[in-house]
Amino acid sequence: MPDNTQLSESKRDLLQRYLYGRRATSSVGPSSIARRTTNSVAPLSLCQQQIWLNAQRRGVPPFYNESITLHRKGPLSPAVLEQSLIEILRRHEAWRTTFDVFDGQPVQIIHPTPARLPLTVVDLRALAENDREQEARRLAEAEVHRSFDLRRGPLFRPTLVRLGENDYRLHMAVHQIIIDGVTAYHVLLPELACLYQAFSESKPSPLPELPIQYADFAYWQREGLQGELLATQLAYWRKQLEAPLPVLHWPNDRPRPPKQTFRGTIQPFTLPSGLSSEIRQFAQSEGVTSFAALLTGFFALLHCYTRQVDIVVGTVSSARKRSEVQRLMGYFLNPVPLRVDLSGNPTVRELLSRVRRVSVGALSNDEVPFEHIVEKLRPEIDPSRNPFFQVAASLEPSMPDVDSSWNLTPMDITSGGARWDLYLVWDDRPDGIIGRVQYNPDLLDAATILKMLEHQETLLGKIVSNPQTHLSDLTI
């Protein structure tokens, strides 16, 4: 691990510049992401730093542990799979990175590509067919429940499970500090499918080399967020989140503990295919995204439960705004609060317009890290609640165009932890909208969540059938 005695004088100087912004003059401005000049140590991105700070909590579940399951229907060689994963590690520094502290500041340490990968392989074909699914989940849960050591790594643990002759699952427990939805859907899955196909035919990798790495983005992001840009975006949030801030009066099944417990479990759901099509058609006719339509339904649902007209819901924005970072693995997300005014008994169409306007405003001012907004705006701290919002919603990236023998499902194994009281995630697949609710069982019962999902389905049906319906007429 890095300290003043282990780094050369030149590397120490470079690291000081990275951490504190003292960089030699360059013809490359902050609008261009350039390759850094040292390959082993770098600052955290602003996105990562929020995760790192919260990951220092003790005595809470591993709520930053993520689960991804890659499904393979067809023959599979564990050796070729390992070779493919090692090549992905070679291509992406972010997945061979650990985190330490240098001069009181967190830094990321990029390690060489390993020669071997600790890939656990389990064959369940000896079990009765009805028992294989349960055992596969047990194995995956055991991995995702184990904490990660950010200093030592590795920060992902793959387990290959064989359920049938041509039925495999690659369960991956991953620390959130190195992964987001785009990483899983648009980088990991397509690269793995492509590399596996090439290596199984004894061909070289057909993937082009990456122009930059995640650590290059981290430094560029820190260099760019300052001065007028920072001041302008903070001014937006001061106005948007001015007091008094509403507290969502969610009808919990149990009293709220005095401190956040960060416990969580997951409930998957599937919207009817007909309703999924209607939601897409409705969004297209109204000139908005499917996410805006679904989010409008969620705000309406919260209003039905609470009768509040000033509601804040969280979502996550992406820092992948430049072409250079679209194909990088890593964590690029930032939580943002969406404060929507539901007063005046608006129609569905008017509420949709308000949700869209607030979302556009938030996502246009999303470069300020959430923790920085909290620090500067200083909302009243309640140790039992997350600052600004307790419920959140987001939409997964679209499924990539990959060989049909490969598929992916995220967050299908619970880690036992959760950042918020309730987190609703939609996943718009070609055959319909699916999703999951991550919720805190210290506050909410499973039966309550199932009823909420029924209410969501009912409300969405009413919303897409008549956009002139008033909010007061959207009953559940």
N, C-alpha and C positions, 0 to 999 in steps of 0.2 A: 504494500500500500504506500501511497506517496507521502513523503514528508520532506522537510527542508534538507535532510541529510541524504535522502535517496535520489533526489533530482539534481541533474547537472545545473551549473550556473545559468546556462542559456535556457534550459527548460523552465527553471524557476522564474526567470525574467518573463518568458512568454506566458506562463500561467498567470503571473501577476497582472499582465496586460489583459488577458482574457477575462479574469475575474473582476477587475476594477476599471476596465474600459480604457486603459492606457496602452494604446496600440500605435505602432509606428505608422506614419502617414503612408497612404496607399492611393493609387489612382482608382481603385475599386471602391465605390461608395456603398452605402447600406442598401441601395436598390439592387445590388448584384450579390449573390451568395458565392463567395470565393472559397477555395480550398484553404484550410488552415495550414500553418507551417510546422506544427508538431502533431504527431500521430498517436500519442499515448495518453495525454491528459487534456481535458477540456472542461469548460464550465457546463453546468446543467442548463437546459433550455428553461425559459420561464414556465412552460407547461410542466416540465419534469420537477421543477423546484417545489411547486405546490404539492405534488405527490410525495416527494421526498420529505417535506416538512411534516405532513400528516402521517407518513409511515413511521415516524419516530414515536408515535403513541404507544404506550404499554398497557397491557391488560385488556385489550379489545380484540375482537376476531380479526382475521386477516382479510379485511374488506377490500384491499387492493389486489387480492389474488383473483385472476380471471381464468375462466375455462373456455377452451375452444375444442371442438371435436371435428376432425376432418374424416369424412366417410369415404371409403374406397370399395366399390363394387367391381370385383375382378381380381386377377392374380396380383400378388404383391410380394416383392423380395425385400426382407428387412435390411439386407446389406445395401441394396440400391437406394432404399429409403434413407438410410443413414448417410450415404454418399450425397444424396440430394440435400439433406438438411445441413450437412457440413458446408456445401457450396453456398447455401443461403447465408450461413454464418460468415463465410468469407466475403460475400457481397455486401453484407449489412453489419457495420460495426456496432450498431445499437444493440444487437442481440448477443454480442460478446463483450458487453460493458458491465462494470461494477461501479459502485459509488462509495466515495470516501470523503473525508474532510481535510482541507488544506487551508491553513491560516484562518480557521473558523468558518470557511466557506465550503459547501458541498461541491465536489468535482466528480466528473465521470472518467473512469479509467478504461481505456480500450485495450483489450487483450488480443494476442495473436489468435489466428484461426486454429482450433484444436485439430489434432490428427484423428481423434476418435470422439464419438458422441455417446453419452450415457443413455442409450435408448433401451428402455425396459420393454421386453417382448413377452406377452402372455397369450397362450393358446387355450381357449375355453371350450374347444370342441369335445372334450371328454365329459363335460357337464351335460345334463339334460337340456334340451333346447330352450325350455321355459325358464331355466335358471341362468342362462348366459347373460341376458340383459341385466338382471339384478346384480350379478357379479361384476360385470363391466362397469356399472355405475358405482359400485362399492370401491373398486380400484381407482376410478377417476376421482371420487370424492376424497379418498385418502390423500391423494397428491395435492388437490386444490386446497385442502384444509391445512396443509403444512406451510408454515411461514417460510419466507425467503430471507436470506441474509444478503442485504444489499451490498455489503462490503466484500463478501467472498464469492457470491454467485454460485453457479449460474442462475439466471433469473427466469429460466423456463425449464420445465421437466416434461419430456415426452414419454408416453406409454402407448405402445402399439398392442392392441387387443384383437385377436382373431376370434370371430364368433361363428364363422362358417367357412366352407371351402373357398368361397370368393367374397367374403364379407369381413372387412377390416375397419377398425376405428383407431385413429391416432388421437388419443386424448392428450391435450397439452395444458398444463398448468403454467400460467405466465403472470409475472408481476406487471401491473398496469403501467409502470414507469417506462416500459419498452414496447407497449402495444396500444393501438386504437382500432376502431372499426375498419378503417381503410387498410391498415396493416394486414388484418385478418382476411378481409374479402378481396382486396385488389392487389395485394403484393404476395403474401404468404401462399394463399391457395393457388393462384395462377402460376407463380414461380415454381412451387413444388410439383404441380402437375406437369409443367413443361420440362423441368429438369429430370423428373422421374422417367418420363417418356424417352428423353435423349439418352440418359445413362443406362436405361434398360436395353437400349439398342447399341451400346458401346460407342455412342457419339459424344462429342464435346458439348459443353453448355452453349445453347444458341442465344443466350441472353446477353445484351450489350452491357458493358461496364457502366457503373453509375458515375455521373459527373461529380457529385458531392456526396458527403456522408452526413448523418444526423448531427454529429458534433459541429460540422460547418454551419448548419442551420442554427444550432444553439448560440453560437457566437454572433452570427448575423442578426438573430432576433434581439439579442441583448443590445447590440450596437444601434439598432434601429429604433427601439422604443425609448425615446427620450425627447426632451424639448417640447416643441409645439404639438407634436402628435400625441404625446402623453397628456399634456395639459388639456387639449381639445377633447380627448376621449374621457378623461376624468370629469370634465365639466358636464358631458352628456350624462354620466352616471349620477352625478350629484343632483341633477334636475330630475332624472327618471326615478331615483330612489329617495326623494326628499321625504322627510317625516310629515305625518306619522306613517310608519310602515305597517301594512296589515299583517296580522298573524292568522294563518289559515286555521279555522276552527273545524278541523277534520274530526268526524265522529269516531274517535278511537274506541276500541273495545275495552281498553284498560287505561288507568291513569298514566300519564307520562312520567317516566322515571326522572329524578332530579338532574341526572346527567345522561347525555347520549350514550346508548349502549352499543351502537353500530352493529347490532345483530341483524342478520338478514336471511331470507329464504326466497325461493323463486316459484312462481306459478306461471306456466306457459299457457298460451291461448291461441285460438285460430278463429279468425272472422270468416263467416260464410263466403264462398267464392263469389256469389251473386252480389253481396254487399261490398266486397272488395272491388269488384268492377264498377259498381255504382259510385264508390268513393273516388276512384280514379277519374271517371267521367265527370263527376261533379267538380272536382278540382280543375280539370281541363276547361270546363265551360266557364268557370269563375276566374280563370287566368291565374291560378295559384298552384303551389305544389301540393302533393298528397300530404306532406307533413303539415302544411298550414291547415288543411281540412281536418286532419286527425287531431291536431292541437286545438283547433276551435271546438271540436267535440269534447275534448278533455276539460277545457275551461268551462264549457256549458255544464258538464257533469259535476265539476267542483261547485259551481253555483247552485245546482240542484241540491247538493248535499249540505251546503253551508248557508245559502242565501246571501252570501257576501257579494259585493259588486266591485271590490278592489282586491284583486288576487294576483299573487306572484308565483309563477311556476319557473323552475329552472330548466335549462337545456344545456347542451354542450355545443360549442362552436369549434371549428377546425382552423388551425393555423396553416393549413396546406393551401395557401393562396398563390403560390408560385409554381411554375411548371417543374422546377428543379426538384421539388420535394414530393411530387405525386407518386413516385415509385419507391420512396424510402420507407423502410420499416421504422417504427418508433411511435412515441406518444406525442400527439400534436393538438390535444384538446384543452379547452378552457371552459369551465362552467360559467354561464351567464344567466342573470335573472330576467324574466319576461313579466313585466308588470302591466296588466291589462285592465282597463276600465270597462266594467260590464253594466254601468248605470244607465238608466233611461229606457230599460226594456227594449234593447235593440233587436232587430231581426237577425236571423242567421247570417244573412249577407253582410249586414253592418258589423256584426261581431267578427266575422271572417276578415273584414277590412281592417278592423282594429288589431286583431291578432297579427295580421300580415304587416301592418305598419310598425307595431312594436318589435316584431321579429327582425324586420329589415334594419330598424334603428339599432337594435342590440348587436346584430351581426356586423354592422358597419363600425361598431366601436368595441370590438371584442379582443383587441390586442392587449388591453390592460389585464394582467392576471387577476383572477377573482380575489385572491388573498390580498392583492394590492388595493383593490376597491374596498375591501373590508377594512384594511388598515387606514386608508385615507378618509373614508366616510364615517367610520367609527359608529356603526349601529349599536343599539343597546344589546349587550351580550347576554344571551340566555344559554347556560350550559346544557340545557335539555334540547336545544334546537340548533340546526344549521343556520348561519347568518343569511338573512334575506328570504330564504325559501326552504321548505321541508319536503316538497314533492317536486319531481322532475320528469321530463319526457323527452324522448329523442327517436330518431328514425335511423335504422342501420343503413349502410351503403347498399347499393344495388348489387345483386349477384353478378359475378363476372362471367364472361363467356368462356367456359372451360369444358374439357371433356366430361360427358355426362356420367362417367364412372367415378367422378370426384364430387363431393359436396361438403358443405360446412354448416355447422350450427354453433353459434356463440352462446355463452352464458347458460348452457343447458345443465351444468353441474354447479350447485351452490357451494360457495366457500364458507358459508355460515356468517358472512358479514355483509354490511350494506352501508353506504355513505349517507343515504337519506331515508326518511320515513317510508317513502314510496317512490319507485322509479319505474315508469311505464315506457317500454321500448317496443316500437313497431318494426316489422321486417317485411317489406313489400316484395314478395316473391312472384315469379310469373304465374303460379297457380293460385295465388291468393295472399292476403295479408295475415301473417302470423306475428307472434310477439311473446313477451313475457313481462310479468310484474315482479320486480324485486321489492320486498317489503320487510319491515321490522316486525317480527312476531311478538315482541314485547308490547307492541301497540295494537296490532291488528291480527284477527283470526283468519284462518284460511277461508272459512265460510264467508266472511266479509269481503274478501278479495274476489271470490267467485261471483258473489252478488254484484260487486262493482263492475266486473267484466260483462255480466248480463246487461247491466244498465248502460255501459258503454255501447254495446251492440244496438240496444234499443234507441238510444239518442242519435247515434250515427245514422241509423235508418231514417229517422225523422228529419235530420238535418239535410241529407242528400235528396230527400223526396220533395222538400219545399223550402227553398232558401228565404222565402218571405215569412216563414214562421217566426213569431216573436219568442224571446227567451222565456217569458212567463208561460208559454204554451208547450215548452219542452219538458214534459213531465216524465218521471220514471216510476 
